[in-house]
Amino acid sequence: RAAIGREQLKKLPAGNARREALVVRYRQAFTEKAPALGLPFADKRGVSSQHIFPVLLPEGVDREAFREAMKRDGIQTSFHYPPVHQFAIYRNEGEELWMTENVARRQVTLPLFPSMTDEQQDLVIESVVRALQ
């Protein structure tokens, strides 16, 4: 098993470079075609593996309706970063963190993987733009 892991690690730099290139393409496309879409983590305070590409939907956009529109186009989305204060262990603390809850309701993760082609990414971009109209 360790041998498999070592072989996979050899592919990591190329995979990270490809994900970085895809992130740059996403950011350029959405800045132009969907300027209301929030693009977190743009400040580049370090080197990222770009393991996911989360976006922030504009205020008033229903996340589930957006995700359903993407699904109809054959594009899988997900969401990350649930509010920690809503985890079972903290739920009874009574904390209300309105900004955290607002961001969590609007966050969606778009497809991002090293073998993603530019054509596949273009389909995602087009679907996002349509879903936001």
mmCIF file of the C-alpha atoms, coordinates in Angstrom:
data_MODEL
# 
_entry.id   MODEL 
# 
loop_
_atom_site.group_PDB 
_atom_site.id 
_atom_site.type_symbol 
_atom_site.label_atom_id 
_atom_site.label_alt_id 
_atom_site.label_comp_id 
_atom_site.label_asym_id 
_atom_site.label_entity_id 
_atom_site.label_seq_id 
_atom_site.pdbx_PDB_ins_code 
_atom_site.Cartn_x 
_atom_site.Cartn_y 
_atom_site.Cartn_z 
_atom_site.occupancy 
_atom_site.B_iso_or_equiv 
_atom_site.pdbx_formal_charge 
_atom_site.auth_seq_id 
_atom_site.auth_comp_id 
_atom_site.auth_asym_id 
_atom_site.auth_atom_id 
_atom_site.pdbx_PDB_model_num 
ATOM 1   C CA . ARG A 1 1   ? 0.000   0.000  0.000   1.00 0.00 ? 1   ARG A CA 1 
ATOM 2   C CA . ALA A 1 2   ? 2.814   2.377  0.767   1.00 0.00 ? 2   ALA A CA 1 
ATOM 3   C CA . ALA A 1 3   ? 4.197   1.771  -2.722  1.00 0.00 ? 3   ALA A CA 1 
ATOM 4   C CA . ILE A 1 4   ? 0.888   2.871  -4.234  1.00 0.00 ? 4   ILE A CA 1 
ATOM 5   C CA . GLY A 1 5   ? 0.908   5.972  -2.065  1.00 0.00 ? 5   GLY A CA 1 
ATOM 6   C CA . ARG A 1 6   ? 4.458   6.839  -3.097  1.00 0.00 ? 6   ARG A CA 1 
ATOM 7   C CA . GLU A 1 7   ? 3.528   6.512  -6.771  1.00 0.00 ? 7   GLU A CA 1 
ATOM 8   C CA . GLN A 1 8   ? 0.499   8.741  -6.259  1.00 0.00 ? 8   GLN A CA 1 
ATOM 9   C CA . LEU A 1 9   ? 2.639   11.361 -4.526  1.00 0.00 ? 9   LEU A CA 1 
ATOM 10  C CA . LYS A 1 10  ? 4.738   11.632 -7.680  1.00 0.00 ? 10  LYS A CA 1 
ATOM 11  C CA . LYS A 1 11  ? 1.620   12.904 -9.477  1.00 0.00 ? 11  LYS A CA 1 
ATOM 12  C CA . LEU A 1 12  ? 0.816   15.512 -6.834  1.00 0.00 ? 12  LEU A CA 1 
ATOM 13  C CA . PRO A 1 13  ? 2.828   18.476 -8.202  1.00 0.00 ? 13  PRO A CA 1 
ATOM 14  C CA . ALA A 1 14  ? 1.300   18.109 -11.677 1.00 0.00 ? 14  ALA A CA 1 
ATOM 15  C CA . GLY A 1 15  ? -2.181  17.700 -10.192 1.00 0.00 ? 15  GLY A CA 1 
ATOM 16  C CA . ASN A 1 16  ? -1.760  20.774 -8.019  1.00 0.00 ? 16  ASN A CA 1 
ATOM 17  C CA . ALA A 1 17  ? -0.506  22.793 -10.992 1.00 0.00 ? 17  ALA A CA 1 
ATOM 18  C CA . ARG A 1 18  ? -3.510  21.745 -13.073 1.00 0.00 ? 18  ARG A CA 1 
ATOM 19  C CA . ARG A 1 19  ? -5.966  22.634 -10.305 1.00 0.00 ? 19  ARG A CA 1 
ATOM 20  C CA . GLU A 1 20  ? -4.247  26.020 -9.933  1.00 0.00 ? 20  GLU A CA 1 
ATOM 21  C CA . ALA A 1 21  ? -4.654  26.653 -13.677 1.00 0.00 ? 21  ALA A CA 1 
ATOM 22  C CA . LEU A 1 22  ? -8.333  25.695 -13.451 1.00 0.00 ? 22  LEU A CA 1 
ATOM 23  C CA . VAL A 1 23  ? -8.843  28.047 -10.504 1.00 0.00 ? 23  VAL A CA 1 
ATOM 24  C CA . VAL A 1 24  ? -7.305  30.900 -12.505 1.00 0.00 ? 24  VAL A CA 1 
ATOM 25  C CA . ARG A 1 25  ? -9.677  30.125 -15.400 1.00 0.00 ? 25  ARG A CA 1 
ATOM 26  C CA . TYR A 1 26  ? -12.689 30.007 -13.050 1.00 0.00 ? 26  TYR A CA 1 
ATOM 27  C CA . ARG A 1 27  ? -11.761 33.332 -11.475 1.00 0.00 ? 27  ARG A CA 1 
ATOM 28  C CA . GLN A 1 28  ? -11.258 35.040 -14.828 1.00 0.00 ? 28  GLN A CA 1 
ATOM 29  C CA . ALA A 1 29  ? -14.513 33.685 -16.255 1.00 0.00 ? 29  ALA A CA 1 
ATOM 30  C CA . PHE A 1 30  ? -16.653 34.501 -13.227 1.00 0.00 ? 30  PHE A CA 1 
ATOM 31  C CA . THR A 1 31  ? -15.162 37.957 -12.793 1.00 0.00 ? 31  THR A CA 1 
ATOM 32  C CA . GLU A 1 32  ? -16.303 38.696 -16.335 1.00 0.00 ? 32  GLU A CA 1 
ATOM 33  C CA . LYS A 1 33  ? -19.501 36.634 -16.693 1.00 0.00 ? 33  LYS A CA 1 
ATOM 34  C CA . ALA A 1 34  ? -20.869 36.423 -13.135 1.00 0.00 ? 34  ALA A CA 1 
ATOM 35  C CA . PRO A 1 35  ? -19.456 39.399 -11.196 1.00 0.00 ? 35  PRO A CA 1 
ATOM 36  C CA . ALA A 1 36  ? -21.995 39.003 -8.368  1.00 0.00 ? 36  ALA A CA 1 
ATOM 37  C CA . LEU A 1 37  ? -20.600 35.557 -7.549  1.00 0.00 ? 37  LEU A CA 1 
ATOM 38  C CA . GLY A 1 38  ? -18.326 35.680 -4.511  1.00 0.00 ? 38  GLY A CA 1 
ATOM 39  C CA . LEU A 1 39  ? -14.869 34.206 -5.029  1.00 0.00 ? 39  LEU A CA 1 
ATOM 40  C CA . PRO A 1 40  ? -13.344 33.554 -1.590  1.00 0.00 ? 40  PRO A CA 1 
ATOM 41  C CA . PHE A 1 41  ? -9.676  32.896 -0.919  1.00 0.00 ? 41  PHE A CA 1 
ATOM 42  C CA . ALA A 1 42  ? -8.457  35.214 -3.671  1.00 0.00 ? 42  ALA A CA 1 
ATOM 43  C CA . ASP A 1 43  ? -5.835  36.954 -1.548  1.00 0.00 ? 43  ASP A CA 1 
ATOM 44  C CA . LYS A 1 44  ? -3.282  34.143 -2.024  1.00 0.00 ? 44  LYS A CA 1 
ATOM 45  C CA . ARG A 1 45  ? -1.584  34.276 1.376   1.00 0.00 ? 45  ARG A CA 1 
ATOM 46  C CA . GLY A 1 46  ? 0.333   31.132 0.630   1.00 0.00 ? 46  GLY A CA 1 
ATOM 47  C CA . VAL A 1 47  ? 0.519   28.097 -1.603  1.00 0.00 ? 47  VAL A CA 1 
ATOM 48  C CA . SER A 1 48  ? -2.734  26.183 -1.903  1.00 0.00 ? 48  SER A CA 1 
ATOM 49  C CA . SER A 1 49  ? -3.399  22.694 -3.205  1.00 0.00 ? 49  SER A CA 1 
ATOM 50  C CA . GLN A 1 50  ? -6.697  24.095 -4.535  1.00 0.00 ? 50  GLN A CA 1 
ATOM 51  C CA . HIS A 1 51  ? -8.418  20.901 -3.420  1.00 0.00 ? 51  HIS A CA 1 
ATOM 52  C CA . ILE A 1 52  ? -11.894 22.470 -3.783  1.00 0.00 ? 52  ILE A CA 1 
ATOM 53  C CA . PHE A 1 53  ? -13.387 25.549 -5.442  1.00 0.00 ? 53  PHE A CA 1 
ATOM 54  C CA . PRO A 1 54  ? -15.995 27.127 -3.151  1.00 0.00 ? 54  PRO A CA 1 
ATOM 55  C CA . VAL A 1 55  ? -18.020 30.116 -4.334  1.00 0.00 ? 55  VAL A CA 1 
ATOM 56  C CA . LEU A 1 56  ? -20.470 32.384 -2.552  1.00 0.00 ? 56  LEU A CA 1 
ATOM 57  C CA . LEU A 1 57  ? -23.841 32.828 -4.234  1.00 0.00 ? 57  LEU A CA 1 
ATOM 58  C CA . PRO A 1 58  ? -25.230 36.365 -4.386  1.00 0.00 ? 58  PRO A CA 1 
ATOM 59  C CA . GLU A 1 59  ? -27.713 37.399 -1.687  1.00 0.00 ? 59  GLU A CA 1 
ATOM 60  C CA . GLY A 1 60  ? -31.206 36.199 -2.531  1.00 0.00 ? 60  GLY A CA 1 
ATOM 61  C CA . VAL A 1 61  ? -30.145 33.216 -4.658  1.00 0.00 ? 61  VAL A CA 1 
ATOM 62  C CA . ASP A 1 62  ? -31.612 29.994 -3.314  1.00 0.00 ? 62  ASP A CA 1 
ATOM 63  C CA . ARG A 1 63  ? -28.743 27.531 -2.986  1.00 0.00 ? 63  ARG A CA 1 
ATOM 64  C CA . GLU A 1 64  ? -30.872 24.437 -3.478  1.00 0.00 ? 64  GLU A CA 1 
ATOM 65  C CA . ALA A 1 65  ? -32.514 25.881 -6.606  1.00 0.00 ? 65  ALA A CA 1 
ATOM 66  C CA . PHE A 1 66  ? -29.045 26.766 -7.917  1.00 0.00 ? 66  PHE A CA 1 
ATOM 67  C CA . ARG A 1 67  ? -27.742 23.273 -7.192  1.00 0.00 ? 67  ARG A CA 1 
ATOM 68  C CA . GLU A 1 68  ? -30.800 21.726 -8.839  1.00 0.00 ? 68  GLU A CA 1 
ATOM 69  C CA . ALA A 1 69  ? -30.230 23.830 -11.990 1.00 0.00 ? 69  ALA A CA 1 
ATOM 70  C CA . MET A 1 70  ? -26.619 22.660 -12.075 1.00 0.00 ? 70  MET A CA 1 
ATOM 71  C CA . LYS A 1 71  ? -27.732 19.053 -11.590 1.00 0.00 ? 71  LYS A CA 1 
ATOM 72  C CA . ARG A 1 72  ? -30.115 19.356 -14.557 1.00 0.00 ? 72  ARG A CA 1 
ATOM 73  C CA . ASP A 1 73  ? -27.066 20.310 -16.617 1.00 0.00 ? 73  ASP A CA 1 
ATOM 74  C CA . GLY A 1 74  ? -25.294 17.191 -15.360 1.00 0.00 ? 74  GLY A CA 1 
ATOM 75  C CA . ILE A 1 75  ? -22.990 19.080 -13.004 1.00 0.00 ? 75  ILE A CA 1 
ATOM 76  C CA . GLN A 1 76  ? -22.495 17.892 -9.448  1.00 0.00 ? 76  GLN A CA 1 
ATOM 77  C CA . THR A 1 77  ? -22.020 20.486 -6.737  1.00 0.00 ? 77  THR A CA 1 
ATOM 78  C CA . SER A 1 78  ? -21.572 20.177 -3.008  1.00 0.00 ? 78  SER A CA 1 
ATOM 79  C CA . PHE A 1 79  ? -21.068 22.446 -0.054  1.00 0.00 ? 79  PHE A CA 1 
ATOM 80  C CA . HIS A 1 80  ? -18.388 22.672 2.585   1.00 0.00 ? 80  HIS A CA 1 
ATOM 81  C CA . TYR A 1 81  ? -17.804 24.681 5.727   1.00 0.00 ? 81  TYR A CA 1 
ATOM 82  C CA . PRO A 1 82  ? -20.987 24.077 7.735   1.00 0.00 ? 82  PRO A CA 1 
ATOM 83  C CA . PRO A 1 83  ? -21.243 26.439 10.708  1.00 0.00 ? 83  PRO A CA 1 
ATOM 84  C CA . VAL A 1 84  ? -19.389 24.845 13.613  1.00 0.00 ? 84  VAL A CA 1 
ATOM 85  C CA . HIS A 1 85  ? -21.795 26.338 16.156  1.00 0.00 ? 85  HIS A CA 1 
ATOM 86  C CA . GLN A 1 86  ? -24.561 24.233 14.573  1.00 0.00 ? 86  GLN A CA 1 
ATOM 87  C CA . PHE A 1 87  ? -22.737 20.929 15.139  1.00 0.00 ? 87  PHE A CA 1 
ATOM 88  C CA . ALA A 1 88  ? -24.529 18.690 17.638  1.00 0.00 ? 88  ALA A CA 1 
ATOM 89  C CA . ILE A 1 89  ? -21.875 19.208 20.303  1.00 0.00 ? 89  ILE A CA 1 
ATOM 90  C CA . TYR A 1 90  ? -22.370 23.017 20.241  1.00 0.00 ? 90  TYR A CA 1 
ATOM 91  C CA . ARG A 1 91  ? -26.012 23.300 19.182  1.00 0.00 ? 91  ARG A CA 1 
ATOM 92  C CA . ASN A 1 92  ? -27.334 23.709 22.725  1.00 0.00 ? 92  ASN A CA 1 
ATOM 93  C CA . GLU A 1 93  ? -24.976 26.600 23.467  1.00 0.00 ? 93  GLU A CA 1 
ATOM 94  C CA . GLY A 1 94  ? -27.534 29.005 21.998  1.00 0.00 ? 94  GLY A CA 1 
ATOM 95  C CA . GLU A 1 95  ? -25.054 30.925 19.853  1.00 0.00 ? 95  GLU A CA 1 
ATOM 96  C CA . GLU A 1 96  ? -26.462 32.848 16.920  1.00 0.00 ? 96  GLU A CA 1 
ATOM 97  C CA . LEU A 1 97  ? -23.800 33.803 14.426  1.00 0.00 ? 97  LEU A CA 1 
ATOM 98  C CA . TRP A 1 98  ? -25.786 35.526 11.699  1.00 0.00 ? 98  TRP A CA 1 
ATOM 99  C CA . MET A 1 99  ? -22.848 36.233 9.385   1.00 0.00 ? 99  MET A CA 1 
ATOM 100 C CA . THR A 1 100 ? -21.576 32.666 9.605   1.00 0.00 ? 100 THR A CA 1 
ATOM 101 C CA . GLU A 1 101 ? -25.077 31.366 8.902   1.00 0.00 ? 101 GLU A CA 1 
ATOM 102 C CA . ASN A 1 102 ? -25.499 33.756 5.965   1.00 0.00 ? 102 ASN A CA 1 
ATOM 103 C CA . VAL A 1 103 ? -22.252 32.633 4.358   1.00 0.00 ? 103 VAL A CA 1 
ATOM 104 C CA . ALA A 1 104 ? -23.031 28.958 4.977   1.00 0.00 ? 104 ALA A CA 1 
ATOM 105 C CA . ARG A 1 105 ? -26.437 29.296 3.261   1.00 0.00 ? 105 ARG A CA 1 
ATOM 106 C CA . ARG A 1 106 ? -24.793 30.794 0.172   1.00 0.00 ? 106 ARG A CA 1 
ATOM 107 C CA . GLN A 1 107 ? -21.655 28.633 -0.188  1.00 0.00 ? 107 GLN A CA 1 
ATOM 108 C CA . VAL A 1 108 ? -21.463 26.079 -3.016  1.00 0.00 ? 108 VAL A CA 1 
ATOM 109 C CA . THR A 1 109 ? -18.476 24.031 -4.128  1.00 0.00 ? 109 THR A CA 1 
ATOM 110 C CA . LEU A 1 110 ? -17.965 23.658 -7.874  1.00 0.00 ? 110 LEU A CA 1 
ATOM 111 C CA . PRO A 1 111 ? -16.205 20.770 -9.620  1.00 0.00 ? 111 PRO A CA 1 
ATOM 112 C CA . LEU A 1 112 ? -12.416 20.890 -9.586  1.00 0.00 ? 112 LEU A CA 1 
ATOM 113 C CA . PHE A 1 113 ? -10.148 17.933 -10.292 1.00 0.00 ? 113 PHE A CA 1 
ATOM 114 C CA . PRO A 1 114 ? -6.777  17.501 -12.025 1.00 0.00 ? 114 PRO A CA 1 
ATOM 115 C CA . SER A 1 115 ? -8.146  15.579 -15.021 1.00 0.00 ? 115 SER A CA 1 
ATOM 116 C CA . MET A 1 116 ? -10.837 18.206 -15.687 1.00 0.00 ? 116 MET A CA 1 
ATOM 117 C CA . THR A 1 117 ? -10.574 19.441 -19.266 1.00 0.00 ? 117 THR A CA 1 
ATOM 118 C CA . ASP A 1 118 ? -11.032 23.044 -20.320 1.00 0.00 ? 118 ASP A CA 1 
ATOM 119 C CA . GLU A 1 119 ? -14.166 21.931 -22.174 1.00 0.00 ? 119 GLU A CA 1 
ATOM 120 C CA . GLN A 1 120 ? -15.625 20.360 -19.024 1.00 0.00 ? 120 GLN A CA 1 
ATOM 121 C CA . GLN A 1 121 ? -14.832 23.499 -17.075 1.00 0.00 ? 121 GLN A CA 1 
ATOM 122 C CA . ASP A 1 122 ? -16.458 25.655 -19.754 1.00 0.00 ? 122 ASP A CA 1 
ATOM 123 C CA . LEU A 1 123 ? -19.664 23.628 -19.290 1.00 0.00 ? 123 LEU A CA 1 
ATOM 124 C CA . VAL A 1 124 ? -19.550 24.316 -15.551 1.00 0.00 ? 124 VAL A CA 1 
ATOM 125 C CA . ILE A 1 125 ? -18.988 28.031 -16.151 1.00 0.00 ? 125 ILE A CA 1 
ATOM 126 C CA . GLU A 1 126 ? -21.868 28.232 -18.643 1.00 0.00 ? 126 GLU A CA 1 
ATOM 127 C CA . SER A 1 127 ? -24.157 26.371 -16.257 1.00 0.00 ? 127 SER A CA 1 
ATOM 128 C CA . VAL A 1 128 ? -23.284 28.683 -13.354 1.00 0.00 ? 128 VAL A CA 1 
ATOM 129 C CA . VAL A 1 129 ? -23.984 31.757 -15.469 1.00 0.00 ? 129 VAL A CA 1 
ATOM 130 C CA . ARG A 1 130 ? -27.364 30.317 -16.586 1.00 0.00 ? 130 ARG A CA 1 
ATOM 131 C CA . ALA A 1 131 ? -28.313 29.278 -13.054 1.00 0.00 ? 131 ALA A CA 1 
ATOM 132 C CA . LEU A 1 132 ? -27.663 32.804 -11.777 1.00 0.00 ? 132 LEU A CA 1 
ATOM 133 C CA . GLN A 1 133 ? -29.858 34.487 -14.411 1.00 0.00 ? 133 GLN A CA 1 
# 
